[in-house]
Amino acid sequence: MARTYAGILGALACFLLIIRGLFLDLPANHVLTSGLIVFLIFSFTGFCIGYIADKSMQETQESCFKEKMSGLQVAIASKSFSTRDKSV
């Protein structure tokens, strides 16, 4: 997810800067240099956002899975305990 966010934000920022350069009739050298800098900055920012989002989703899924598994273990333990009582 981090690489996806990095690619999307970097490309979007570079695209918008190139469009801005076309409308303002800026020299290509200035537009491309600024575009590269903006691309790198926004790619890094997108990578950080994607990394945080991916980690938070993983932690949420992991905690939900652990919660369900502990609930199942309690249910199995109580069921086996109640069948032992009936057989004795």
N, C-alpha and C positions, 0 to 999 in steps of 0.2 A: 504494500500500500504506500510505503514511503517513496519508492521510485516513481509510482504513478503520480502522486501529488507533485513531486519535484518536476517531472516532465511536463505536466499540464500547466503548473504555475509559471515555470520558466519560459515555456513556449508562448503562453498567453501574454506575459509581460513583454517579451521581445517583439511579438507581433504588434502589440499596441504602440510600442515605441517606434517601430518602423512606419506604421500608419501616421503617427504624430509627425514624424520627419517628413513624410510625403506632403501632408497638409501644410506644414510650416515652411516647406521648400528648403530644408536643411541639407548641408552637404552629406554625401553618402558616407564619407569617412567618419564624420561625427556621429551619424545615426548608427552605424555598425559598431563603433567602439562603445557607445552608450548602450546599445542593444546587448552586447556581450557582457558588459558589467551588470546590467539589470537582469539578464538571463541567469547569471551565476548567483546573484543575491536571491532572486526569487526561487531558483531551484533549491538552494540551501534551505530557505524558509519553508518551501513545500515539503522537502524531505523531513524536516523537523516536525512539521504538523502531521504528516503521514505516519511517522514513527510513533508519535505520541498517541494518535488515534488507533493505530494497530495494537500497541501495547495495552491500551485501555480496553479494547474489545477482547483481546486474549485473556486479560485478567477477569473480565466480567464473565466470559464463557467458562473459564476454569473454576471460578467460585460457584457458578450455577451448577456445573457438573459435580463438584465436590459436595455441594449441598444435597443434590438429588441422590448421589451415591450414599451419603451418610443416612439419608432418610430410608433408602432401600435396605441398608444394613440393619437399621433399627427395626424395620418391619419384619425382616427375615428373622432377626434374633427374637423378637417377641412372638412370632408365629411358631418357631421351633420350641420356645420356652413353654408356650401354651399347649402344644401337642405332647410335650413330656409330662405335663401335669395330668392330662387326661389318661395317659397310658398307665400311670402309677396308681 
